[in-house]
Every structure is written in C-alpha cells, then in structure tokens.
Amino acid sequence: MDKPILKDSMKLFEALGTIKSRSMFGGFGLFADDTMFALVVNHQLHIRADQKTSSTFETQGLRPYVYKKRGFPVVTKYYAISDELWDSTDKILDVARKSLESAKLEKEQQATTKPNRLKDLPNLRLATERMLKKAGIDSVEQLEDKGALDAYKAIQQTHASSVSLELLWALEGAINGTHWSVVPQERRQELMNGLS
C-alpha cells in the first residue's frame, strides 16, 4: 500500500504544521492542521492544485488523479508530482506550502458562502437531497436547525430501506462544511449514542 511514500511525505511536510493522514480517494489524504493539501495514492505523492497551478502542472505534463466512484471517473484537483521535484526538498516544500495556502483560502471562502441547495453541501448528492425533502427538510437552514442526528432519524422514518451510518457522518460533515471522513471519532460516538 502507499506506506513508505506516505511516511516520507508526512516527515517532509512537518514544517507546514501538524501533519495527519486519512483514507481518501483510494489513498491517503495529507492534512496540515485539518486542511487537506496532498494525496498519496498509487505509490505517488499528489499535490492539490488551484486554477493557476493546475494549468502550470498541465504544461509540465502532469495529470490530475482520477478515481472511480460508482463506476464513473472523478477527476480530482491532485496532481502527481514529477520525479525532478522529489530531488529538491526546498522546491517540493514551496509547492506544498502554496497548495496549502490555496486550500485554506478556498476553505475560508466556502465557509462564508453557504450553498443554497442541500445537494451542494459537502458529501450530499441529489439523491440525499430528495431523501431529506421526503423527511420534511427542504433547505440548508432547516438541516442546520435540525442537526445531523435528527435529520438522520427523520430519513430513517420516511425511507423504506435501512440507511447506513455513513449517511449520518455525511450529514454531520455537510453541516460543518467538511468531508464525512474527517468527522472525529468522539463526535461519531456521540451521534451513535443518540440513536439508541
């Protein structure tokens, strides 16, 4: 699995903050102080790009990482770095630092501009929006007022088949503007305790 490159990358990026890794996109997302800026997958380090750096990466012949979700290809913002970049610790740190700054800025902008539709929240899709509407939750504000636990219970009551716990994490992440996988274990436990 991507362990040696993951370990090397985490050690390399210690200068950027508290570095943690979590399973993401079939690999491991690298986070500096809760902001994801890199991805280790297929034995390669990928750096997050913004609009400006993605065109720079493309002209260097780098390609974004693509993974399959429900059989469909999903193009990410993460580009595999070149072998030459690995040869220069300063250069790779500089690229990573810029990537992290851009990711933090985007995160701040997303926090101040909330989506109008439920499906536009992190982790949610049109199908989830329909489930929420069937449960009587029609807006982002209603979801925030109800909270993840009550929204999940409402979906359970109006949905014919059973719904997975992953939906509960997805709702919690959507309310907080984060990916469901970064919902802390303690919070997951609190939510599960509320189900019984």
N, C-alpha and C positions, 0 to 999 in steps of 0.2 A: 504494500500500500504506500502512500507517499511519505512515509515516516522520516527517512534521512533528510530529504529536501525540506520537509516541514520543520524539523528540528533546526536545521541550518538557517532557514528563513527566520524563524522565531528569534533565534540568537542574534542574527544580523540586525533585526529591526528593533531590538531592545532600546535603542537610542530614541525611538519615536514615542515611547510611553509603555504602559503595561500591555504586553502582547499576549493575547489569548487566541486559541483556535477553536472552531466549532465545525461540525459536519455541515457542509453546504454544497449544493450543486454537484453531488457525487464526489466531492473532495473535501478540503478543509478551508474555511474562510479564516483569514487572519484579521484580527481586530486590534486596534490600538485605542485603549480607553473607550471601548464599546462602539467604535466606528470601524466598519469593515473597509479595508483598502487593498487587500490582496487575496489571492486564492491559490492554493496548492492542489493541483489535480493532474492526473496522468504523468506523475513524476516531473512536473514542471511548475515553476512559480509564475503566476499571472498577476499583473498589476492592474488595478482599476483605472479606467480612463474616463476623462470627461470629453466634451465635444472637441476641444482644442487638441488634447493629447491623443485622442483616437485617430485623428487624421495624421498626426505625426507618426504614430505607431504603424498605421496602414502604409505610409510612404516608405517606412523602414522594412516593409514586407511582413509585418507581424499581423496575426489574425486573431479575432476575438474567440474566446472559448464558447463552444456550442454544446449544449446537452439536450437530452430528450426528456420531455415532460408529457406523459400520456401519449407517447408515440410521435409527438410533434417537436421539431427542433426549436430551441430557445437560444437566441444569441445574447450573450452576456456582455457586460462592459469590461470584462477582464481579458487582458492580452498577455500571451506567453512572452516572457522577456527573452531577448536574444542571448546567445552564449557569450558574446563580447561584453555584455552588460555585467554578467556574472564575474568577469575578470577585474572589475573595478568596484570595490566596496563603496567608494565615495559616490560614484555615478548612480549605482543602484539605490543607495540611501536617498540621494537627491530626488530621483524619480518617485520613490516611495513616499517621501515627505510631501511632494507636490500632490500626489494622488490622495494622500490622507487629508491634506488641507482642502482639496476639492470635494472630497466625500463629506467632510464636516460641514462645509458651506452648503452643500446640497441638502444635507440632513436638517440644518437650521432653516433653510428656505421651505422645506416640506413641512416643518413643524409650524411655521407661521401661516402657510397657505393650506388650509384643510380642504380635502376634496368634498364636492357636493354630493356625489353619489356613493353609496355603500360599496359598490364593486370597485371603486377607485382607491379604496383604503388598502394598505398593505395586507397581503395574504388572502384578500377576498376576490371572488370572481362573480360573474353574472349569476351563476347557479346559487352561490351563497347569498347574494342579494335577494334572489327570489325566495329562498328559504326564510330569510329574515322578514321579508314583506308578508309572507304567508303567516308568520308568527306575530304579525302586527307591528313590526319595527320597520318604518318606512324611510327613515333619514339617519344621517350620521349623528345628529344631535340625540335622537331617540336611542340609538345604540350606546352612545356615551352615557346618557342618563340611566339607562337600564343596567349597564355593566355587562362584562363578558359572561358571568355566571348566570344571571337572569335571562340574558339573550339566548344562551345555550339551552337552558331549561325550556324556554318558550319554543325553540326549534324542536326539541325532543317531543314536546306535547303535540305539535302540529305536523310532525314528519312521520310518515308511515313506517319507514325502516329505521333501524338504530343509527345514531350518528356517532362518529368516532371522537375520542378525546382530542384528537388533533384539531378538530373544529373549535374546541374550547380555547386551545392555545392560539389558534388563528384569530379568534375574536379578541382575545386579550392583546395580542400583538397589534391588531388593527386599531384598537382604541388608543394604544400607546405610540402608534406610528412606527412599529418595528416589525422585523421578520419574526414569525412564530417561534423559530428555533432559539431565539435569544431570550425568551420568557424564562426568568430564573426558576430553578428547581423549587425554591421555597414558595414562590408565588403559585407554581403549578400545584404544589401540595395544598396550599390554602384553597385554591379553586376546587380541587378534588374533594377536600373536606366539606365544602359547601354543597356538594352533590348528594352527600349521604344524609 
